């Protein structure tokens, strides 16, 4: 019996050594792409529908990357802003404007930038039912007015930027206050939502900034589908 076990072990050892010394990646989905005839005959199953589905799902997840739609220092060079802190991955339940609810997200990134004038640029990008999220935000803005940090803001739907072409859905609005005004643009493409806002000392400054940023934010968002 010991002689039989020894012979069996000797037969397995070359196969294990060949696998360990191969320069192939140790990946079950790619290992059998170009196998040797011996491995194909003995162990390699043909690709299955389940395997194909897993690979497709993984690829789709990489495309829907909120960080890829986030504005970078290069994108914002013309705005002459500086990053204010490190981007976070916190998922928001709602926007401050009218407490507009956001659907649950699987992934998100938020960043803040500051102008030399003191104006603040914020962006929130998340992966979820993006087009539906824009509709929900638009509906919530009928509140007319809301309060944040003790300051009362009024929604000004007439003061808005044009929604750039190429996105699946979009909406723009401004919230005014005697001391500060904020203009916001919400854009959706596939399953990614991008919300960009600028808070400034005057409505005119906030409007002008959002108008400049709209095509930049839209370009970053739609590039995910290229």
C-alpha positions as CSV (number, residue, x, y, z in Angstrom):
1,X,0.0,0.0,0.0
2,X,2.8,2.5,0.8
3,X,4.3,1.8,-2.6
4,X,1.0,2.6,-4.4
5,X,0.7,5.9,-2.4
6,X,4.3,6.9,-3.3
7,X,3.7,6.3,-7.0
8,X,0.5,8.4,-6.9
9,X,2.3,11.2,-5.2
10,X,5.1,11.1,-7.7
11,X,2.5,11.3,-10.6
12,X,0.9,14.5,-9.1
13,X,4.1,16.3,-8.3
14,X,5.1,17.3,-11.9
15,X,1.7,18.8,-12.5
16,X,1.9,20.9,-9.3
17,X,5.4,22.0,-10.2
18,X,4.4,23.0,-13.7
19,X,1.6,25.1,-12.4
20,X,3.7,26.8,-9.7
21,X,6.5,27.7,-12.2
22,X,4.2,29.0,-14.9
23,X,4.3,32.7,-15.6
24,X,0.5,32.8,-16.0
25,X,-1.5,34.9,-13.5
26,X,-3.2,32.8,-10.9
27,X,-6.7,33.6,-12.1
28,X,-9.4,31.0,-12.7
29,X,-11.0,33.1,-15.4
30,X,-7.9,33.6,-17.5
31,X,-5.8,30.5,-16.7
32,X,-7.6,28.4,-19.3
33,X,-7.6,30.9,-22.1
34,X,-4.7,29.1,-23.8
35,X,-4.0,25.9,-21.9
36,X,-1.7,23.1,-22.8
37,X,-3.4,20.1,-24.5
38,X,-2.8,17.9,-21.4
39,X,-4.5,20.4,-19.1
40,X,-7.4,20.9,-21.4
41,X,-8.0,17.1,-21.7
42,X,-7.8,16.4,-18.0
43,X,-9.2,19.4,-16.1
44,X,-10.2,22.4,-18.2
45,X,-14.0,23.0,-18.4
46,X,-15.3,25.0,-21.4
47,X,-16.4,28.5,-20.5
48,X,-19.8,28.6,-19.0
49,X,-22.5,31.2,-19.0
50,X,-22.0,31.8,-15.3
51,X,-18.3,32.5,-15.9
52,X,-19.1,35.0,-18.7
53,X,-21.7,36.7,-16.5
54,X,-19.2,37.2,-13.7
55,X,-16.6,38.7,-16.0
56,X,-19.2,41.1,-17.6
57,X,-20.4,42.2,-14.1
58,X,-16.9,43.0,-13.0
59,X,-16.2,45.1,-16.1
60,X,-19.4,47.1,-15.7
61,X,-18.5,47.9,-12.1
62,X,-15.1,49.3,-13.2
63,X,-16.9,51.6,-15.7
64,X,-19.3,52.9,-13.0
65,X,-16.5,54.4,-10.9
66,X,-17.5,57.7,-9.2
67,X,-13.9,58.7,-8.8
68,X,-13.5,58.7,-12.6
69,X,-16.2,61.4,-12.8
70,X,-14.8,63.5,-10.0
71,X,-13.3,66.9,-11.0
72,X,-9.5,67.0,-10.7
73,X,-7.1,69.8,-10.2
74,X,-6.4,69.7,-13.9
75,X,-10.1,70.0,-14.7
76,X,-10.4,73.0,-12.4
77,X,-7.2,74.8,-13.4
78,X,-9.2,77.6,-14.9
79,X,-11.2,78.1,-11.7
80,X,-8.0,78.7,-9.7
81,X,-9.3,76.7,-6.7
82,X,-7.5,74.8,-4.0
83,X,-8.6,71.5,-2.5
84,X,-10.2,71.9,1.0
85,X,-9.4,68.7,2.8
86,X,-9.2,65.1,1.4
87,X,-12.1,63.7,-0.7
88,X,-14.4,61.4,1.3
89,X,-16.4,58.3,0.4
90,X,-19.4,59.1,2.6
91,X,-22.7,58.3,1.0
92,X,-25.2,61.2,1.3
93,X,-28.9,60.5,2.1
94,X,-30.0,63.9,0.9
95,X,-28.9,67.3,-0.5
96,X,-29.1,70.3,1.8
97,X,-31.5,72.1,-0.6
98,X,-35.0,71.2,0.5
99,X,-33.5,68.1,2.0
100,X,-33.9,66.5,-1.4
101,X,-33.5,62.7,-0.9
102,X,-31.0,60.6,-2.7
103,X,-31.4,56.9,-3.4
104,X,-29.0,54.6,-1.6
105,X,-25.6,54.4,-3.4
106,X,-23.2,51.5,-3.8
107,X,-20.2,53.9,-4.1
108,X,-19.6,57.6,-3.7
109,X,-16.9,60.3,-3.5
110,X,-17.3,63.9,-2.3
111,X,-14.8,66.8,-2.6
112,X,-14.6,70.5,-1.7
113,X,-12.5,73.2,-3.3
114,X,-12.1,76.9,-2.3
115,X,-11.6,80.0,-4.4
116,X,-9.3,82.8,-3.4
117,X,-12.5,85.0,-3.0
118,X,-13.9,82.7,-0.4
119,X,-16.4,81.0,-2.7
120,X,-16.7,77.2,-2.2
121,X,-17.0,74.5,-4.9
122,X,-18.4,71.2,-3.9
123,X,-19.0,68.0,-5.9
124,X,-20.7,64.7,-5.0
125,X,-20.5,61.7,-7.3
126,X,-22.4,58.5,-6.6
127,X,-23.4,55.2,-8.3
128,X,-27.1,54.5,-8.1
129,X,-30.2,54.9,-10.2
130,X,-28.9,58.3,-11.5
131,X,-31.7,59.4,-13.9
132,X,-34.4,58.6,-11.2
133,X,-32.3,60.6,-8.7
134,X,-32.5,63.7,-10.8
135,X,-36.3,63.5,-11.0
136,X,-36.5,63.0,-7.3
137,X,-34.3,66.1,-6.6
138,X,-36.3,68.2,-9.1
139,X,-39.6,67.2,-7.3
140,X,-38.2,68.0,-3.9
141,X,-37.2,71.5,-4.9
142,X,-40.8,72.6,-4.9
143,X,-40.4,73.2,-1.1
144,X,-39.6,76.8,-2.1
145,X,-37.4,77.6,0.9
146,X,-35.2,75.7,3.4
147,X,-32.9,76.5,6.4
148,X,-29.3,75.4,6.7
149,X,-27.1,76.4,9.7
150,X,-29.7,79.0,10.8
151,X,-29.8,80.7,7.4
152,X,-33.0,80.7,5.3
153,X,-32.6,80.1,1.6
154,X,-35.1,80.5,-1.2
155,X,-35.1,78.3,-4.3
156,X,-34.7,80.4,-7.5
157,X,-35.4,78.0,-10.4
158,X,-35.1,80.8,-12.9
159,X,-31.5,81.4,-12.0
160,X,-29.9,78.3,-13.5
161,X,-27.3,77.0,-15.9
162,X,-28.1,75.2,-19.1
163,X,-27.9,71.4,-18.9
164,X,-25.1,70.3,-21.2
165,X,-25.9,67.8,-24.0
166,X,-24.8,64.1,-23.8
167,X,-26.1,63.3,-20.3
168,X,-29.2,61.2,-19.6
169,X,-30.8,63.7,-17.2
170,X,-30.0,67.0,-15.6
171,X,-31.4,69.9,-13.6
172,X,-30.0,73.2,-12.4
173,X,-31.2,75.7,-9.7
174,X,-30.0,78.3,-7.3
175,X,-30.7,79.0,-3.6
176,X,-30.5,82.6,-2.5
177,X,-29.8,84.3,0.8
178,X,-29.0,87.9,1.6
179,X,-25.5,86.8,2.7
180,X,-24.7,83.8,0.5
181,X,-26.1,82.2,-2.7
182,X,-25.6,78.7,-4.0
183,X,-26.1,77.4,-7.5
184,X,-26.2,73.7,-8.2
185,X,-26.1,71.4,-11.2
186,X,-27.2,67.7,-11.0
187,X,-26.2,65.5,-13.9
188,X,-26.8,61.8,-14.6
189,X,-25.3,59.4,-17.1
190,X,-26.1,55.6,-16.9
191,X,-25.9,54.8,-13.2
192,X,-23.7,57.7,-12.1
193,X,-25.0,60.9,-10.5
194,X,-22.8,64.0,-10.3
195,X,-23.9,67.1,-8.3
196,X,-21.7,70.2,-8.5
197,X,-22.5,73.4,-6.5
198,X,-20.8,76.7,-6.0
199,X,-21.5,78.9,-2.9
200,X,-20.6,82.5,-3.4
201,X,-21.2,85.9,-1.8
202,X,-23.5,86.9,-4.7
203,X,-25.9,85.1,-7.0
204,X,-24.1,86.4,-10.1
205,X,-20.8,84.8,-9.0
206,X,-22.4,81.5,-8.2
207,X,-24.3,81.5,-11.5
208,X,-21.2,82.3,-13.6
209,X,-19.1,79.6,-11.9
210,X,-21.8,76.9,-12.5
211,X,-22.1,78.0,-16.1
212,X,-18.3,77.5,-16.6
213,X,-18.3,74.1,-14.7
214,X,-21.3,72.6,-16.4
215,X,-19.6,71.4,-19.6
216,X,-16.5,70.2,-17.6
217,X,-18.6,68.1,-15.2
218,X,-20.7,66.7,-18.0
219,X,-17.6,65.8,-20.0
220,X,-16.1,63.9,-17.0
221,X,-19.4,62.0,-16.5
222,X,-20.0,61.0,-20.1
223,X,-16.4,59.9,-20.6
224,X,-17.3,56.9,-18.4
225,X,-19.2,55.4,-21.3
226,X,-16.5,55.9,-23.9
